[in-house]
Amino acid sequence: MKTMRTIFKILILIIVLILIYWGYRQYYSRGKWREYNSLVKLYPRLKREKIESIAFCEAVTSDTGAIESESFLQEWIGDIIPRIRDAKAVDSWHLLFEVPKENLPECIKLFDKAFENVKPISSPWQAIRGFVPVLPSSKVKIVTDKGKYIFPVETDISGVNRGHVQGREWASSELGEFLYKIGFPSPEYKYELPAKEQTVAILISARGEFIYPPVAVFGDIKLAEKVIDIDKRAAEYIVGRPLGPKMVFEGRDWLEKIMSAYEVAYKQAEERNKGKIRAYYPGDPHNFDGKILFITRHELRGKRIGINEDVVYHEASQKGISISGNTVYDDYIKSNELKAFFDELGLTKELLAGEPNKASQN
């Protein structure tokens, strides 16, 4: 009996201490930012408290520049006992985007939808059995009429691919697209094409690591070889033999025809995208049939090229192109005229062969 009384007293003491600790944390954290790991678990509480603002900021990094990471146990604890963030420290994070007041109701509806069928992890053992935490690229700050909260999220919002937002246990493409639509800052792809009069050579190569060996060279072949001497030497070293172009079209006749077709296709693409929230991109820049390199007297610009039998396109430092149907295309433009030129010159067969200079001679 004495033992039972002792145990009962100890339990009462533990409960009192927990309540004192809880009360202290509530007092200490009043007006401060509380950071939890699971937005799914806390979201019903945020809705009850009435959400007043939502903002995204860059994730805090360590002294080494790495994004903060936690063990599954730390993550589990972070769902129950939040980190208390000093307001000054939070304000020092770089603000990426705050949802405008007029867009807040629709944004909250998309959060609601993202959590409709999601159940939060109910125990640390679920985490052990295969849960992989999201490595956050940013954090979302949510202010209600009763508190200020921070949660880790992953934001991938750009003008090229469909955007998405995700955190532990949840993800939403609709929310990502909505944020892009209302002005979330995103890197836009800039399509660059050298002027026709400045272009002195064009190299077209089938899929491969190097622009060499080219399927075709247009314009000044000597200047082309001089400009890409390092690339050519590296390719020849790996292959173990001298490499050269399969077709050479000296002079400016074909070069100017190709450049004119690119210029027309670029104007058509600009017109097609006018007024659109997100530009239309015909091809995947990582999956093209070939590459095209434009060489000017001052610099070289390149793009991978893919043949969609319908289009040709250009991208960053090296443009990729593909063929599909009656089009040659890249990640921005498409052109029937280029496809007709490629057919006439035998480039379609070479690019669709998949390997440099491996098209059948039959």
VENHUTA-V180928 format. One record per residue. N is the residue number from 1. RES is the residue in one small letter. SS is DSSP state (alpha for helix, beta for strand, coil for the rest). OMEGA is omega in whole degrees, 0 to 359 (* if undefined). Layout:
n:N res:RES ss:SS omega:OMEGA
n:N res:RES ss:SS omega:OMEGA
//
This chain:
n:1 res:m ss:coil omega:179
n:2 res:k ss:alpha omega:180
n:3 res:t ss:alpha omega:180
n:4 res:m ss:alpha omega:178
n:5 res:r ss:alpha omega:180
n:6 res:t ss:alpha omega:180
n:7 res:i ss:alpha omega:180
n:8 res:f ss:alpha omega:179
n:9 res:k ss:alpha omega:180
n:10 res:i ss:alpha omega:179
n:11 res:l ss:alpha omega:178
n:12 res:i ss:alpha omega:180
n:13 res:l ss:alpha omega:180
n:14 res:i ss:alpha omega:180
n:15 res:i ss:alpha omega:179
n:16 res:v ss:alpha omega:180
n:17 res:l ss:alpha omega:179
n:18 res:i ss:alpha omega:179
n:19 res:l ss:alpha omega:177
n:20 res:i ss:alpha omega:180
n:21 res:y ss:alpha omega:180
n:22 res:w ss:alpha omega:179
n:23 res:g ss:alpha omega:178
n:24 res:y ss:alpha omega:181
n:25 res:r ss:alpha omega:179
n:26 res:q ss:alpha omega:180
n:27 res:y ss:alpha omega:183
n:28 res:y ss:alpha omega:185
n:29 res:s ss:alpha omega:181
n:30 res:r ss:coil omega:180
n:31 res:g ss:coil omega:179
n:32 res:k ss:coil omega:177
n:33 res:w ss:beta omega:177
n:34 res:r ss:beta omega:183
n:35 res:e ss:beta omega:176
n:36 res:y ss:beta omega:178
n:37 res:n ss:coil omega:185
n:38 res:s ss:coil omega:174
n:39 res:l ss:alpha omega:179
n:40 res:v ss:alpha omega:184
n:41 res:k ss:alpha omega:184
n:42 res:l ss:alpha omega:188
n:43 res:y ss:alpha omega:177
n:44 res:p ss:alpha omega:178
n:45 res:r ss:alpha omega:180
n:46 res:l ss:alpha omega:180
n:47 res:k ss:alpha omega:179
n:48 res:r ss:alpha omega:182
n:49 res:e ss:alpha omega:181
n:50 res:k ss:coil omega:182
n:51 res:i ss:beta omega:182
n:52 res:e ss:beta omega:178
n:53 res:s ss:beta omega:177
n:54 res:i ss:beta omega:180
n:55 res:a ss:beta omega:179
n:56 res:f ss:beta omega:179
n:57 res:c ss:beta omega:180
n:58 res:e ss:beta omega:181
n:59 res:a ss:coil omega:175
n:60 res:v ss:coil omega:179
n:61 res:t ss:beta omega:178
n:62 res:s ss:coil omega:179
n:63 res:d ss:coil omega:180
n:64 res:t ss:coil omega:180
n:65 res:g ss:coil omega:181
n:66 res:a ss:coil omega:178
n:67 res:i ss:beta omega:181
n:68 res:e ss:coil omega:176
n:69 res:s ss:coil omega:184
n:70 res:e ss:coil omega:173
n:71 res:s ss:coil omega:181
n:72 res:f ss:alpha omega:180
n:73 res:l ss:alpha omega:177
n:74 res:q ss:alpha omega:179
n:75 res:e ss:alpha omega:180
n:76 res:w ss:alpha omega:179
n:77 res:i ss:alpha omega:180
n:78 res:g ss:alpha omega:174
n:79 res:d ss:alpha omega:184
n:80 res:i ss:alpha omega:180
n:81 res:i ss:coil omega:184
n:82 res:p ss:coil omega:168
n:83 res:r ss:beta omega:177
n:84 res:i ss:beta omega:182
n:85 res:r ss:beta omega:175
n:86 res:d ss:coil omega:183
n:87 res:a ss:alpha omega:181
n:88 res:k ss:alpha omega:180
n:89 res:a ss:alpha omega:180
n:90 res:v ss:alpha omega:180
n:91 res:d ss:alpha omega:180
n:92 res:s ss:coil omega:176
n:93 res:w ss:coil omega:182
n:94 res:h ss:coil omega:179
n:95 res:l ss:beta omega:178
n:96 res:l ss:beta omega:185
n:97 res:f ss:beta omega:172
n:98 res:e ss:beta omega:181
n:99 res:v ss:coil omega:179
n:100 res:p ss:coil omega:183
n:101 res:k ss:alpha omega:183
n:102 res:e ss:alpha omega:180
n:103 res:n ss:alpha omega:185
n:104 res:l ss:alpha omega:180
n:105 res:p ss:alpha omega:180
n:106 res:e ss:alpha omega:178
n:107 res:c ss:alpha omega:179
n:108 res:i ss:alpha omega:178
n:109 res:k ss:alpha omega:179
n:110 res:l ss:alpha omega:172
n:111 res:f ss:alpha omega:178
n:112 res:d ss:alpha omega:182
n:113 res:k ss:alpha omega:181
n:114 res:a ss:alpha omega:185
n:115 res:f ss:coil omega:184
n:116 res:e ss:coil omega:186
n:117 res:n ss:coil omega:182
n:118 res:v ss:coil omega:177
n:119 res:k ss:coil omega:180
n:120 res:p ss:coil omega:176
n:121 res:i ss:coil omega:187
n:122 res:s ss:coil omega:180
n:123 res:s ss:coil omega:179
n:124 res:p ss:alpha omega:181
n:125 res:w ss:alpha omega:174
n:126 res:q ss:alpha omega:178
n:127 res:a ss:alpha omega:180
n:128 res:i ss:alpha omega:186
n:129 res:r ss:coil omega:170
n:130 res:g ss:coil omega:178
n:131 res:f ss:coil omega:178
n:132 res:v ss:coil omega:183
n:133 res:p ss:coil omega:176
n:134 res:v ss:coil omega:174
n:135 res:l ss:coil omega:190
n:136 res:p ss:coil omega:172
n:137 res:s ss:coil omega:179
n:138 res:s ss:beta omega:178
n:139 res:k ss:beta omega:176
n:140 res:v ss:beta omega:179
n:141 res:k ss:beta omega:181
n:142 res:i ss:beta omega:179
n:143 res:v ss:beta omega:174
n:144 res:t ss:beta omega:179
n:145 res:d ss:coil omega:180
n:146 res:k ss:coil omega:182
n:147 res:g ss:coil omega:180
n:148 res:k ss:beta omega:189
n:149 res:y ss:beta omega:178
n:150 res:i ss:beta omega:179
n:151 res:f ss:beta omega:176
n:152 res:p ss:beta omega:176
n:153 res:v ss:beta omega:173
n:154 res:e ss:beta omega:179
n:155 res:t ss:beta omega:176
n:156 res:d ss:beta omega:186
n:157 res:i ss:coil omega:182
n:158 res:s ss:coil omega:180
n:159 res:g ss:coil omega:183
n:160 res:v ss:coil omega:182
n:161 res:n ss:coil omega:173
n:162 res:r ss:coil omega:180
n:163 res:g ss:coil omega:173
n:164 res:h ss:beta omega:175
n:165 res:v ss:beta omega:178
n:166 res:q ss:beta omega:176
n:167 res:g ss:beta omega:177
n:168 res:r ss:coil omega:173
n:169 res:e ss:coil omega:183
n:170 res:w ss:beta omega:177
n:171 res:a ss:beta omega:180
n:172 res:s ss:beta omega:173
n:173 res:s ss:alpha omega:180
n:174 res:e ss:alpha omega:178
n:175 res:l ss:alpha omega:178
n:176 res:g ss:alpha omega:179
n:177 res:e ss:alpha omega:179
n:178 res:f ss:alpha omega:180
n:179 res:l ss:alpha omega:177
n:180 res:y ss:alpha omega:183
n:181 res:k ss:alpha omega:184
n:182 res:i ss:coil omega:170
n:183 res:g ss:coil omega:176
n:184 res:f ss:coil omega:184
n:185 res:p ss:coil omega:182
n:186 res:s ss:coil omega:178
n:187 res:p ss:coil omega:179
n:188 res:e ss:coil omega:178
n:189 res:y ss:coil omega:180
n:190 res:k ss:coil omega:180
n:191 res:y ss:coil omega:182
n:192 res:e ss:coil omega:179
n:193 res:l ss:coil omega:180
n:194 res:p ss:coil omega:179
n:195 res:a ss:coil omega:182
n:196 res:k ss:alpha omega:184
n:197 res:e ss:alpha omega:179
n:198 res:q ss:alpha omega:184
n:199 res:t ss:beta omega:182
n:200 res:v ss:beta omega:178
n:201 res:a ss:beta omega:175
n:202 res:i ss:beta omega:175
n:203 res:l ss:beta omega:175
n:204 res:i ss:beta omega:184
n:205 res:s ss:beta omega:175
n:206 res:a ss:beta omega:182
n:207 res:r ss:coil omega:180
n:208 res:g ss:coil omega:183
n:209 res:e ss:coil omega:185
n:210 res:f ss:coil omega:171
n:211 res:i ss:coil omega:176
n:212 res:y ss:coil omega:0
n:213 res:p ss:coil omega:181
n:214 res:p ss:coil omega:172
n:215 res:v ss:coil omega:182
n:216 res:a ss:beta omega:174
n:217 res:v ss:beta omega:178
n:218 res:f ss:beta omega:176
n:219 res:g ss:beta omega:186
n:220 res:d ss:coil omega:184
n:221 res:i ss:alpha omega:181
n:222 res:k ss:alpha omega:178
n:223 res:l ss:alpha omega:180
n:224 res:a ss:alpha omega:180
n:225 res:e ss:alpha omega:180
n:226 res:k ss:alpha omega:183
n:227 res:v ss:alpha omega:184
n:228 res:i ss:coil omega:183
n:229 res:d ss:alpha omega:182
n:230 res:i ss:alpha omega:179
n:231 res:d ss:alpha omega:182
n:232 res:k ss:alpha omega:180
n:233 res:r ss:alpha omega:180
n:234 res:a ss:alpha omega:180
n:235 res:a ss:alpha omega:180
n:236 res:e ss:alpha omega:179
n:237 res:y ss:alpha omega:181
n:238 res:i ss:alpha omega:181
n:239 res:v ss:alpha omega:179
n:240 res:g ss:coil omega:178
n:241 res:r ss:coil omega:178
n:242 res:p ss:coil omega:179
n:243 res:l ss:coil omega:179
n:244 res:g ss:coil omega:179
n:245 res:p ss:coil omega:178
n:246 res:k ss:coil omega:180
n:247 res:m ss:beta omega:178
n:248 res:v ss:beta omega:179
n:249 res:f ss:beta omega:183
n:250 res:e ss:coil omega:183
n:251 res:g ss:coil omega:187
n:252 res:r ss:coil omega:184
n:253 res:d ss:alpha omega:182
n:254 res:w ss:alpha omega:179
n:255 res:l ss:alpha omega:182
n:256 res:e ss:alpha omega:176
n:257 res:k ss:alpha omega:180
n:258 res:i ss:alpha omega:180
n:259 res:m ss:alpha omega:178
n:260 res:s ss:alpha omega:179
n:261 res:a ss:alpha omega:177
n:262 res:y ss:alpha omega:182
n:263 res:e ss:alpha omega:178
n:264 res:v ss:alpha omega:181
n:265 res:a ss:alpha omega:179
n:266 res:y ss:alpha omega:178
n:267 res:k ss:alpha omega:179
n:268 res:q ss:alpha omega:179
n:269 res:a ss:alpha omega:178
n:270 res:e ss:alpha omega:179
n:271 res:e ss:alpha omega:180
n:272 res:r ss:alpha omega:184
n:273 res:n ss:alpha omega:183
n:274 res:k ss:coil omega:177
n:275 res:g ss:coil omega:180
n:276 res:k ss:coil omega:179
n:277 res:i ss:coil omega:179
n:278 res:r ss:coil omega:179
n:279 res:a ss:coil omega:178
n:280 res:y ss:coil omega:180
n:281 res:y ss:coil omega:186
n:282 res:p ss:coil omega:188
n:283 res:g ss:coil omega:175
n:284 res:d ss:coil omega:184
n:285 res:p ss:coil omega:180
n:286 res:h ss:coil omega:186
n:287 res:n ss:coil omega:181
n:288 res:f ss:coil omega:181
n:289 res:d ss:coil omega:183
n:290 res:g ss:beta omega:181
n:291 res:k ss:beta omega:176
n:292 res:i ss:beta omega:183
n:293 res:l ss:beta omega:177
n:294 res:f ss:beta omega:181
n:295 res:i ss:beta omega:176
n:296 res:t ss:beta omega:180
n:297 res:r ss:coil omega:185
n:298 res:h ss:coil omega:184
n:299 res:e ss:coil omega:172
n:300 res:l ss:beta omega:177
n:301 res:r ss:beta omega:183
n:302 res:g ss:beta omega:176
n:303 res:k ss:beta omega:171
n:304 res:r ss:beta omega:181
n:305 res:i ss:beta omega:179
n:306 res:g ss:beta omega:181
n:307 res:i ss:beta omega:181
n:308 res:n ss:beta omega:189
n:309 res:e ss:beta omega:184
n:310 res:d ss:beta omega:193
n:311 res:v ss:beta omega:168
n:312 res:v ss:beta omega:183
n:313 res:y ss:coil omega:181
n:314 res:h ss:coil omega:184
n:315 res:e ss:coil omega:178
n:316 res:a ss:coil omega:187
n:317 res:s ss:coil omega:175
n:318 res:q ss:coil omega:187
n:319 res:k ss:beta omega:174
n:320 res:g ss:beta omega:177
n:321 res:i ss:beta omega:177
n:322 res:s ss:beta omega:181
n:323 res:i ss:beta omega:177
n:324 res:s ss:beta omega:181
n:325 res:g ss:beta omega:181
n:326 res:n ss:beta omega:187
n:327 res:t ss:beta omega:165
n:328 res:v ss:beta omega:185
n:329 res:y ss:beta omega:170
n:330 res:d ss:coil omega:182
n:331 res:d ss:coil omega:179
n:332 res:y ss:coil omega:183
n:333 res:i ss:coil omega:170
n:334 res:k ss:beta omega:189
n:335 res:s ss:beta omega:172
n:336 res:n ss:alpha omega:181
n:337 res:e ss:alpha omega:178
n:338 res:l ss:alpha omega:179
n:339 res:k ss:alpha omega:178
n:340 res:a ss:alpha omega:177
n:341 res:f ss:alpha omega:181
n:342 res:f ss:alpha omega:178
n:343 res:d ss:alpha omega:182
n:344 res:e ss:alpha omega:184
n:345 res:l ss:alpha omega:182
n:346 res:g ss:coil omega:183
n:347 res:l ss:alpha omega:180
n:348 res:t ss:alpha omega:180
n:349 res:k ss:alpha omega:181
n:350 res:e ss:alpha omega:183
n:351 res:l ss:alpha omega:179
n:352 res:l ss:alpha omega:178
n:353 res:a ss:coil omega:174
n:354 res:g ss:coil omega:179
n:355 res:e ss:coil omega:182
n:356 res:p ss:coil omega:172
n:357 res:n ss:coil omega:182
n:358 res:k ss:coil omega:181
n:359 res:a ss:coil omega:180
n:360 res:s ss:coil omega:180
n:361 res:q ss:coil omega:182
n:362 res:n ss:coil omega:*
//
